[in-house]
Amino acid sequence: MNHRNSFLPAPLKGADLAVWGLLLGTCLAAVVFVGRGQTAVDYPVYVMAAYGFLRGENVYAWGEGDYRRAAADLGFTRYAPPYRYPPLTALLAVPFVGLPAAGLWVWSALQGGAWLLTPWILGRLAPAGARRRLIWLGVGLLVPFFVSLYAGQVNPLATVTAAAAVVRLAGGRAAGRGGEGGPRPAGLAGARPRPPPGGQETRGQSPPPPSRGAPAPPRGGGG
């Protein structure tokens, strides 16, 4: 199986295991730090927006008093209004309305998983070895991932979705070009180009010379 354009895990050995041990440990420590310190300020706003939409309210028209009311109902003390995200973000937070504070652990774990999946997926663009490990480290240790997790933002989920689209698009282009391991278009496998009229197969080649022993043309006149 060609693992380069596949999301399926390939066997990890030696240096690869060391890289992923570092990334996994870093991400896990960040998730625990956020969960224990309750540092997120955007996650409560997502949940409050979901709470408002479920009650049939126009969250985009909320004032400070509406946010204070929702925060009191849900038990939040740290948050950064207003809600300026698309409704889809609030839809993702609907399952956390019933467990707002404890749900931060689950939300942080989801964002941490998206954080780790992003370098894994983008690593499919490079062959196994030092280049792939460089992508893993370069992407996996980006500061914006730490900031997003600390603030409880949805950015890691958006990033992993974009990474998956990039890799799929790159794989589709490689297949369309008939690259290494890429399928050829249907109907062309094993086909040979049809020679043009006149028997000359390719442009730039001279016609074959006459064979030896061919009869000489008749001379004019005489009998």
C-alpha positions as YAML, in Angstrom:
chain: A
units: angstrom
residues:
- id: 1
  name: MET
  ca: [0.00, 0.00, 0.00]
- id: 2
  name: ASN
  ca: [1.25, 3.50, -0.83]
- id: 3
  name: HIS
  ca: [1.30, 5.27, 2.55]
- id: 4
  name: ARG
  ca: [2.42, 8.56, 1.07]
- id: 5
  name: ASN
  ca: [-1.07, 9.61, 0.00]
- id: 6
  name: SER
  ca: [-2.91, 7.63, 2.66]
- id: 7
  name: PHE
  ca: [-4.03, 8.67, 6.13]
- id: 8
  name: LEU
  ca: [-3.43, 5.16, 7.44]
- id: 9
  name: PRO
  ca: [-0.54, 4.92, 9.92]
- id: 10
  name: ALA
  ca: [2.76, 3.59, 8.67]
- id: 11
  name: PRO
  ca: [5.14, 1.66, 10.94]
- id: 12
  name: LEU
  ca: [7.19, 3.95, 13.19]
- id: 13
  name: LYS
  ca: [10.76, 3.09, 14.11]
- id: 14
  name: GLY
  ca: [13.64, 4.67, 15.97]
- id: 15
  name: ALA
  ca: [13.79, 8.40, 15.32]
- id: 16
  name: ASP
  ca: [10.13, 8.49, 14.28]
- id: 17
  name: LEU
  ca: [9.09, 7.15, 17.68]
- id: 18
  name: ALA
  ca: [11.27, 9.74, 19.40]
- id: 19
  name: VAL
  ca: [9.64, 12.57, 17.45]
- id: 20
  name: TRP
  ca: [6.14, 11.38, 18.23]
- id: 21
  name: GLY
  ca: [7.02, 10.78, 21.86]
- id: 22
  name: LEU
  ca: [8.03, 14.44, 22.08]
- id: 23
  name: LEU
  ca: [4.90, 15.70, 20.30]
- id: 24
  name: LEU
  ca: [2.54, 13.49, 22.29]
- id: 25
  name: GLY
  ca: [4.12, 14.45, 25.60]
- id: 26
  name: THR
  ca: [4.00, 18.16, 24.75]
- id: 27
  name: CYS
  ca: [0.37, 18.03, 23.69]
- id: 28
  name: LEU
  ca: [-0.69, 15.98, 26.71]
- id: 29
  name: ALA
  ca: [1.03, 18.39, 29.09]
- id: 30
  name: ALA
  ca: [-0.73, 21.33, 27.40]
- id: 31
  name: VAL
  ca: [-4.15, 19.66, 27.65]
- id: 32
  name: VAL
  ca: [-3.65, 18.94, 31.37]
- id: 33
  name: PHE
  ca: [-2.45, 22.50, 31.98]
- id: 34
  name: VAL
  ca: [-5.52, 23.98, 30.28]
- id: 35
  name: GLY
  ca: [-7.94, 21.59, 31.97]
- id: 36
  name: ARG
  ca: [-6.59, 22.09, 35.48]
- id: 37
  name: GLY
  ca: [-6.12, 25.83, 35.16]
- id: 38
  name: GLN
  ca: [-9.38, 26.46, 33.27]
- id: 39
  name: THR
  ca: [-7.49, 28.96, 31.12]
- id: 40
  name: ALA
  ca: [-9.84, 28.88, 28.13]
- id: 41
  name: VAL
  ca: [-11.76, 32.08, 27.41]
- id: 42
  name: ASP
  ca: [-13.14, 31.26, 23.95]
- id: 43
  name: TYR
  ca: [-14.60, 27.85, 24.77]
- id: 44
  name: PRO
  ca: [-17.12, 29.38, 27.26]
- id: 45
  name: VAL
  ca: [-18.26, 31.80, 24.55]
- id: 46
  name: TYR
  ca: [-18.86, 28.90, 22.14]
- id: 47
  name: VAL
  ca: [-20.94, 27.11, 24.77]
- id: 48
  name: MET
  ca: [-22.85, 30.26, 25.67]
- id: 49
  name: ALA
  ca: [-23.63, 30.81, 22.00]
- id: 50
  name: ALA
  ca: [-24.89, 27.24, 21.69]
- id: 51
  name: TYR
  ca: [-26.98, 27.83, 24.82]
- id: 52
  name: GLY
  ca: [-28.49, 30.96, 23.29]
- id: 53
  name: PHE
  ca: [-29.21, 29.39, 19.90]
- id: 54
  name: LEU
  ca: [-30.93, 26.45, 21.58]
- id: 55
  name: ARG
  ca: [-33.20, 28.96, 23.34]
- id: 56
  name: GLY
  ca: [-34.06, 30.59, 20.02]
- id: 57
  name: GLU
  ca: [-32.11, 33.80, 20.72]
- id: 58
  name: ASN
  ca: [-30.08, 35.89, 18.29]
- id: 59
  name: VAL
  ca: [-26.64, 35.54, 19.87]
- id: 60
  name: TYR
  ca: [-25.10, 38.02, 17.43]
- id: 61
  name: ALA
  ca: [-27.29, 40.74, 18.97]
- id: 62
  name: TRP
  ca: [-26.36, 39.96, 22.58]
- id: 63
  name: GLY
  ca: [-25.06, 42.66, 24.87]
- id: 64
  name: GLU
  ca: [-22.94, 42.39, 28.01]
- id: 65
  name: GLY
  ca: [-26.00, 41.65, 30.13]
- id: 66
  name: ASP
  ca: [-26.94, 38.67, 27.97]
- id: 67
  name: TYR
  ca: [-23.46, 37.21, 28.31]
- id: 68
  name: ARG
  ca: [-23.49, 37.70, 32.08]
- id: 69
  name: ARG
  ca: [-26.84, 35.93, 32.29]
- id: 70
  name: ALA
  ca: [-25.66, 33.00, 30.16]
- id: 71
  name: ALA
  ca: [-22.40, 32.76, 32.10]
- id: 72
  name: ALA
  ca: [-24.29, 32.64, 35.38]
- id: 73
  name: ASP
  ca: [-26.65, 29.95, 34.07]
- id: 74
  name: LEU
  ca: [-23.74, 27.81, 32.84]
- id: 75
  name: GLY
  ca: [-21.32, 28.48, 35.66]
- id: 76
  name: PHE
  ca: [-18.58, 30.29, 33.71]
- id: 77
  name: THR
  ca: [-16.41, 32.96, 35.28]
- id: 78
  name: ARG
  ca: [-13.76, 33.44, 32.57]
- id: 79
  name: TYR
  ca: [-14.89, 34.28, 29.06]
- id: 80
  name: ALA
  ca: [-14.16, 36.78, 26.28]
- id: 81
  name: PRO
  ca: [-17.28, 37.95, 24.44]
- id: 82
  name: PRO
  ca: [-18.67, 38.67, 21.93]
- id: 83
  name: TYR
  ca: [-19.36, 35.63, 19.79]
- id: 84
  name: ARG
  ca: [-18.12, 36.44, 16.25]
- id: 85
  name: TYR
  ca: [-17.95, 32.95, 14.75]
- id: 86
  name: PRO
  ca: [-20.21, 31.16, 12.25]
- id: 87
  name: PRO
  ca: [-23.15, 29.15, 13.62]
- id: 88
  name: LEU
  ca: [-21.26, 25.91, 12.88]
- id: 89
  name: THR
  ca: [-18.86, 26.64, 15.74]
- id: 90
  name: ALA
  ca: [-21.73, 26.95, 18.18]
- id: 91
  name: LEU
  ca: [-23.22, 23.75, 16.76]
- id: 92
  name: LEU
  ca: [-19.99, 21.92, 17.66]
- id: 93
  name: ALA
  ca: [-20.37, 23.17, 21.24]
- id: 94
  name: VAL
  ca: [-23.98, 22.00, 21.68]
- id: 95
  name: PRO
  ca: [-22.98, 18.71, 23.39]
- id: 96
  name: PHE
  ca: [-21.11, 20.71, 26.05]
- id: 97
  name: VAL
  ca: [-24.08, 22.81, 27.17]
- id: 98
  name: GLY
  ca: [-25.03, 20.14, 29.70]
- id: 99
  name: LEU
  ca: [-21.52, 19.91, 31.19]
- id: 100
  name: PRO
  ca: [-19.91, 23.28, 30.53]
- id: 101
  name: ALA
  ca: [-16.98, 23.32, 33.00]
- id: 102
  name: ALA
  ca: [-16.13, 19.61, 32.85]
- id: 103
  name: GLY
  ca: [-16.60, 19.70, 29.09]
- id: 104
  name: LEU
  ca: [-13.47, 21.82, 28.80]
- id: 105
  name: TRP
  ca: [-11.41, 18.65, 29.35]
- id: 106
  name: VAL
  ca: [-13.18, 16.93, 26.47]
- id: 107
  name: TRP
  ca: [-12.96, 20.00, 24.26]
- id: 108
  name: SER
  ca: [-9.24, 20.38, 24.99]
- id: 109
  name: ALA
  ca: [-8.65, 16.70, 24.26]
- id: 110
  name: LEU
  ca: [-10.43, 17.07, 20.90]
- id: 111
  name: GLN
  ca: [-8.35, 20.12, 20.01]
- id: 112
  name: GLY
  ca: [-5.21, 18.33, 21.13]
- id: 113
  name: GLY
  ca: [-6.06, 15.38, 18.91]
- id: 114
  name: ALA
  ca: [-6.56, 17.74, 15.96]
- id: 115
  name: TRP
  ca: [-3.22, 19.34, 16.82]
- id: 116
  name: LEU
  ca: [-1.43, 15.99, 16.57]
- id: 117
  name: LEU
  ca: [-3.29, 14.86, 13.47]
- id: 118
  name: THR
  ca: [-2.22, 17.94, 11.52]
- id: 119
  name: PRO
  ca: [1.52, 17.15, 11.35]
- id: 120
  name: TRP
  ca: [0.75, 13.46, 10.87]
- id: 121
  name: ILE
  ca: [-1.42, 14.17, 7.82]
- id: 122
  name: LEU
  ca: [0.95, 16.74, 6.31]
- id: 123
  name: GLY
  ca: [3.82, 14.31, 6.77]
- id: 124
  name: ARG
  ca: [2.19, 12.16, 4.07]
- id: 125
  name: LEU
  ca: [3.46, 14.70, 1.55]
- id: 126
  name: ALA
  ca: [7.09, 13.69, 2.14]
- id: 127
  name: PRO
  ca: [8.82, 10.32, 1.88]
- id: 128
  name: ALA
  ca: [9.67, 8.51, 5.08]
- id: 129
  name: GLY
  ca: [12.86, 9.70, 6.71]
- id: 130
  name: ALA
  ca: [14.41, 12.98, 7.78]
- id: 131
  name: ARG
  ca: [12.15, 15.18, 5.60]
- id: 132
  name: ARG
  ca: [8.99, 13.69, 7.07]
- id: 133
  name: ARG
  ca: [10.32, 14.05, 10.61]
- id: 134
  name: LEU
  ca: [11.14, 17.68, 9.88]
- id: 135
  name: ILE
  ca: [7.53, 18.30, 8.82]
- id: 136
  name: TRP
  ca: [6.26, 16.57, 11.95]
- id: 137
  name: LEU
  ca: [8.39, 18.73, 14.22]
- id: 138
  name: GLY
  ca: [7.99, 21.96, 12.26]
- id: 139
  name: VAL
  ca: [4.20, 21.73, 12.21]
- id: 140
  name: GLY
  ca: [3.63, 19.98, 15.53]
- id: 141
  name: LEU
  ca: [5.58, 22.54, 17.55]
- id: 142
  name: LEU
  ca: [4.02, 25.64, 16.00]
- id: 143
  name: VAL
  ca: [3.21, 28.24, 18.67]
- id: 144
  name: PRO
  ca: [-0.36, 28.91, 17.37]
- id: 145
  name: PHE
  ca: [-1.35, 25.40, 18.46]
- id: 146
  name: PHE
  ca: [-0.31, 26.19, 22.03]
- id: 147
  name: VAL
  ca: [-2.16, 29.51, 21.95]
- id: 148
  name: SER
  ca: [-5.32, 27.95, 20.51]
- id: 149
  name: LEU
  ca: [-5.34, 25.22, 23.12]
- id: 150
  name: TYR
  ca: [-4.69, 27.69, 25.94]
- id: 151
  name: ALA
  ca: [-7.59, 29.91, 24.84]
- id: 152
  name: GLY
  ca: [-9.92, 27.00, 24.04]
- id: 153
  name: GLN
  ca: [-10.26, 27.99, 20.40]
- id: 154
  name: VAL
  ca: [-11.61, 25.90, 17.53]
- id: 155
  name: ASN
  ca: [-8.64, 26.62, 15.26]
- id: 156
  name: PRO
  ca: [-6.96, 23.17, 15.51]
- id: 157
  name: LEU
  ca: [-10.09, 21.50, 14.15]
- id: 158
  name: ALA
  ca: [-10.15, 23.92, 11.22]
- id: 159
  name: THR
  ca: [-6.43, 23.38, 10.63]
- id: 160
  name: VAL
  ca: [-6.62, 19.59, 10.50]
- id: 161
  name: THR
  ca: [-9.54, 19.82, 8.07]
- id: 162
  name: ALA
  ca: [-7.51, 22.07, 5.78]
- id: 163
  name: ALA
  ca: [-4.48, 19.75, 6.05]
- id: 164
  name: ALA
  ca: [-6.56, 16.74, 5.04]
- id: 165
  name: ALA
  ca: [-7.91, 18.65, 2.04]
- id: 166
  name: VAL
  ca: [-4.38, 19.64, 0.95]
- id: 167
  name: VAL
  ca: [-3.09, 16.07, 1.10]
- id: 168
  name: ARG
  ca: [-6.11, 14.68, -0.73]
- id: 169
  name: LEU
  ca: [-5.74, 17.32, -3.43]
- id: 170
  name: ALA
  ca: [-2.03, 16.57, -3.81]
- id: 171
  name: GLY
  ca: [-2.78, 12.86, -4.10]
- id: 172
  name: GLY
  ca: [-5.44, 13.46, -6.73]
- id: 173
  name: ARG
  ca: [-3.09, 15.55, -8.85]
- id: 174
  name: ALA
  ca: [-0.37, 12.91, -8.65]
- id: 175
  name: ALA
  ca: [-2.83, 10.26, -9.79]
- id: 176
  name: GLY
  ca: [-4.05, 12.47, -12.63]
- id: 177
  name: ARG
  ca: [-0.50, 12.89, -13.90]
- id: 178
  name: GLY
  ca: [0.02, 9.14, -13.81]
- id: 179
  name: GLY
  ca: [2.83, 9.59, -11.32]
- id: 180
  name: GLU
  ca: [4.53, 6.92, -9.27]
- id: 181
  name: GLY
  ca: [1.94, 4.39, -8.30]
- id: 182
  name: GLY
  ca: [-0.82, 6.58, -9.74]
- id: 183
  name: PRO
  ca: [-3.60, 4.97, -11.76]
- id: 184
  name: ARG
  ca: [-3.86, 5.69, -15.45]
- id: 185
  name: PRO
  ca: [-7.16, 6.95, -16.86]
- id: 186
  name: ALA
  ca: [-9.61, 4.25, -17.81]
- id: 187
  name: GLY
  ca: [-9.26, 2.99, -21.36]
- id: 188
  name: LEU
  ca: [-5.61, 4.05, -21.69]
- id: 189
  name: ALA
  ca: [-3.94, 1.23, -19.82]
- id: 190
  name: GLY
  ca: [-1.84, -0.78, -22.23]
- id: 191
  name: ALA
  ca: [-2.92, 1.33, -25.22]
- id: 192
  name: ARG
  ca: [-0.39, 2.29, -27.88]
- id: 193
  name: PRO
  ca: [-0.62, 5.51, -29.91]
- id: 194
  name: ARG
  ca: [-2.19, 5.03, -33.33]
- id: 195
  name: PRO
  ca: [0.21, 5.83, -36.18]
- id: 196
  name: PRO
  ca: [-0.80, 8.71, -38.47]
- id: 197
  name: PRO
  ca: [-1.92, 8.08, -42.05]
- id: 198
  name: GLY
  ca: [0.86, 7.20, -44.44]
- id: 199
  name: GLY
  ca: [2.54, 4.60, -42.29]
- id: 200
  name: GLN
  ca: [4.95, 7.03, -40.60]
- id: 201
  name: GLU
  ca: [4.68, 6.29, -36.85]
- id: 202
  name: THR
  ca: [6.36, 9.29, -35.30]
- id: 203
  name: ARG
  ca: [7.18, 12.78, -36.43]
- id: 204
  name: GLY
  ca: [10.83, 13.36, -37.28]
- id: 205
  name: GLN
  ca: [11.59, 9.80, -38.40]
- id: 206
  name: SER
  ca: [12.49, 9.19, -42.06]
- id: 207
  name: PRO
  ca: [10.63, 6.49, -43.98]
- id: 208
  name: PRO
  ca: [12.31, 3.07, -44.05]
- id: 209
  name: PRO
  ca: [14.88, 2.55, -46.86]
- id: 210
  name: PRO
  ca: [13.96, 0.17, -49.71]
- id: 211
  name: SER
  ca: [14.93, -3.41, -49.09]
- id: 212
  name: ARG
  ca: [17.91, -4.93, -50.90]
- id: 213
  name: GLY
  ca: [17.15, -7.10, -53.87]
- id: 214
  name: ALA
  ca: [14.18, -5.05, -54.97]
- id: 215
  name: PRO
  ca: [13.61, -5.13, -58.74]
- id: 216
  name: ALA
  ca: [15.03, -2.16, -60.64]
- id: 217
  name: PRO
  ca: [12.53, 0.14, -62.35]
- id: 218
  name: PRO
  ca: [12.06, -0.54, -66.07]
- id: 219
  name: ARG
  ca: [14.08, 1.56, -68.54]
- id: 220
  name: GLY
  ca: [12.25, 3.77, -70.90]
- id: 221
  name: GLY
  ca: [12.13, 3.17, -74.70]
- id: 222
  name: GLY
  ca: [13.65, 0.02, -76.18]
- id: 223
  name: GLY
  ca: [12.28, -3.27, -77.03]
...
